[in-house]
Amino acid sequence: MIKKRFNSVFIDARNTSREKASNGNARNRLWWEHMPMTYKNWEGENRQLDSIDDFNYAEEVLFSNSPYLRKQYDFSAYANKKVLDLGCGSGVLSVVLAKNGADVTAADLTENATKMTKRNAELQQLNIKVVRTDAENLAFANNSFDYVLSWGVLHHTENTEQAFNEVSRALKPNGTGLVMVYHKSSIFYYVKGLIWLLLKGKVFKGYSLKTVIDFYVDGYFHRHFTKQELTESLSQANLITQNVFTTQQEQKILPFIPKRLDLYLKYHFGWYLISTFKKC
């Protein structure tokens, strides 16, 4: 059973997963089975979604905190396209894509996520195919999809490059996609990391910027990329970057700064690194 203690819930989930599984992929799955992405408080006792109100709340939270998805992403652009929502969570983005006319397949590593996504689609009377599969070994034939969307997922895999290879394999020639991962050159990465290292004393227990994120970032794995690293990793998978930029949640990136500066910093030094790409 996962302990619920302030600022240690992620570590407790990690330790529980390590105790119950011998390999990284299994530990990763167990972490997310215990702590599904439902946009509820991480320390809450019940993270499951079941009712239409639950799913509507999850959608509201995601979009209210994601200015890029709310203001810039064009869900209607994929109408009549075969779309893979890779790492579907509770199916929030799958549902919005389907409502905008896409032929959606929702995929996730966990039983929890696939059950919730099926329930979400059923309640919203949408025809969404839901598949439980590992991003590093996708259960789809070559050239299956016109478009792949993976929002905040593949940085949580043990081998992100292998996941990119699988995205490339599953995409049709000239297929396109979007991936969001954590940004290593972000203000969040350094400010939050230094707070935990110095003010909370984790540096004296052997932690570094790379490892102290276990205390404040979700997931068993949580990799961060620079723009160059992400572009190169995608290129090695035969996915050519069309655009790469950063964004962040709705709240200010730093307190007490003007809105114009906040927007500038989010675009250049935000925590969410986004790449749109095309398969060669």
ZILINSUL-V21084 format. One record per backbone hydrogen bond with DSSP energy under -0.5 kcal/mol. NH is the residue of the N-H (numbers start at 1). CO is the residue of the C=O. If there is no record, write none. Layout:
# ZILINSUL-V21084
nh = <NH | NH>
co = <CO | CO>
This chain:
# ZILINSUL-V21084
nh = <5 | 8 | 9 | 12 | 13 | 14 | 15 | 16 | 17 | 18 | 19 | 20 | 21 | 27 | 28 | 29 | 30 | 31 | 32 | 33 | 34 | 35 | 38 | 44 | 47 | 55 | 56 | 57 | 58 | 59 | 60 | 61 | 62 | 63 | 64 | 65 | 66 | 67 | 70 | 71 | 72 | 73 | 75 | 77 | 78 | 79 | 80 | 81 | 83 | 83 | 84 | 85 | 85 | 86 | 86 | 87 | 87 | 88 | 90 | 91 | 95 | 96 | 97 | 98 | 99 | 100 | 101 | 102 | 103 | 104 | 105 | 106 | 107 | 108 | 114 | 115 | 116 | 117 | 118 | 119 | 120 | 121 | 122 | 123 | 124 | 125 | 126 | 128 | 129 | 131 | 133 | 133 | 134 | 137 | 140 | 143 | 143 | 144 | 144 | 145 | 146 | 147 | 148 | 149 | 150 | 152 | 152 | 153 | 156 | 157 | 163 | 164 | 165 | 166 | 167 | 168 | 169 | 170 | 171 | 172 | 174 | 175 | 176 | 177 | 178 | 179 | 180 | 181 | 182 | 183 | 184 | 184 | 185 | 186 | 187 | 190 | 191 | 192 | 193 | 193 | 194 | 195 | 196 | 197 | 198 | 199 | 199 | 200 | 202 | 203 | 204 | 205 | 206 | 207 | 212 | 213 | 214 | 215 | 216 | 217 | 223 | 225 | 230 | 231 | 232 | 233 | 234 | 235 | 236 | 237 | 237 | 238 | 239 | 240 | 240 | 241 | 242 | 243 | 245 | 246 | 247 | 250 | 257 | 262 | 263 | 264 | 265 | 266 | 267 | 268 | 269 | 270 | 272 | 273 | 273 | 274 | 274 | 275 | 276 | 277 | 278 | 279 | 280>
co = <3 | 5 | 5 | 8 | 9 | 10 | 11 | 12 | 13 | 14 | 15 | 16 | 17 | 23 | 24 | 25 | 26 | 27 | 28 | 29 | 30 | 31 | 36 | 41 | 45 | 51 | 52 | 53 | 54 | 55 | 56 | 57 | 58 | 59 | 60 | 61 | 63 | 248 | 66 | 67 | 68 | 68 | 73 | 74 | 75 | 76 | 101 | 78 | 81 | 103 | 147 | 83 | 105 | 84 | 149 | 85 | 107 | 107 | 37 | 88 | 91 | 92 | 93 | 94 | 95 | 96 | 98 | 97 | 81 | 102 | 83 | 129 | 85 | 131 | 110 | 111 | 112 | 113 | 114 | 115 | 116 | 117 | 118 | 119 | 120 | 122 | 121 | 126 | 104 | 106 | 108 | 131 | 137 | 134 | 138 | 169 | 171 | 141 | 170 | 170 | 82 | 82 | 176 | 84 | 178 | 150 | 180 | 180 | 153 | 154 | 159 | 160 | 161 | 162 | 163 | 164 | 165 | 166 | 167 | 145 | 279 | 172 | 146 | 277 | 148 | 275 | 150 | 273 | 223 | 271 | 182 | 225 | 225 | 183 | 269 | 186 | 187 | 188 | 188 | 189 | 190 | 191 | 192 | 193 | 194 | 194 | 195 | 195 | 196 | 197 | 201 | 202 | 203 | 202 | 208 | 209 | 211 | 212 | 213 | 213 | 155 | 182 | 226 | 227 | 228 | 229 | 230 | 231 | 232 | 233 | 234 | 235 | 234 | 238 | 278 | 239 | 276 | 276 | 274 | 267 | 272 | 65 | 254 | 258 | 259 | 260 | 261 | 262 | 263 | 264 | 265 | 266 | 247 | 181 | 271 | 245 | 272 | 179 | 243 | 177 | 240 | 175 | 238>
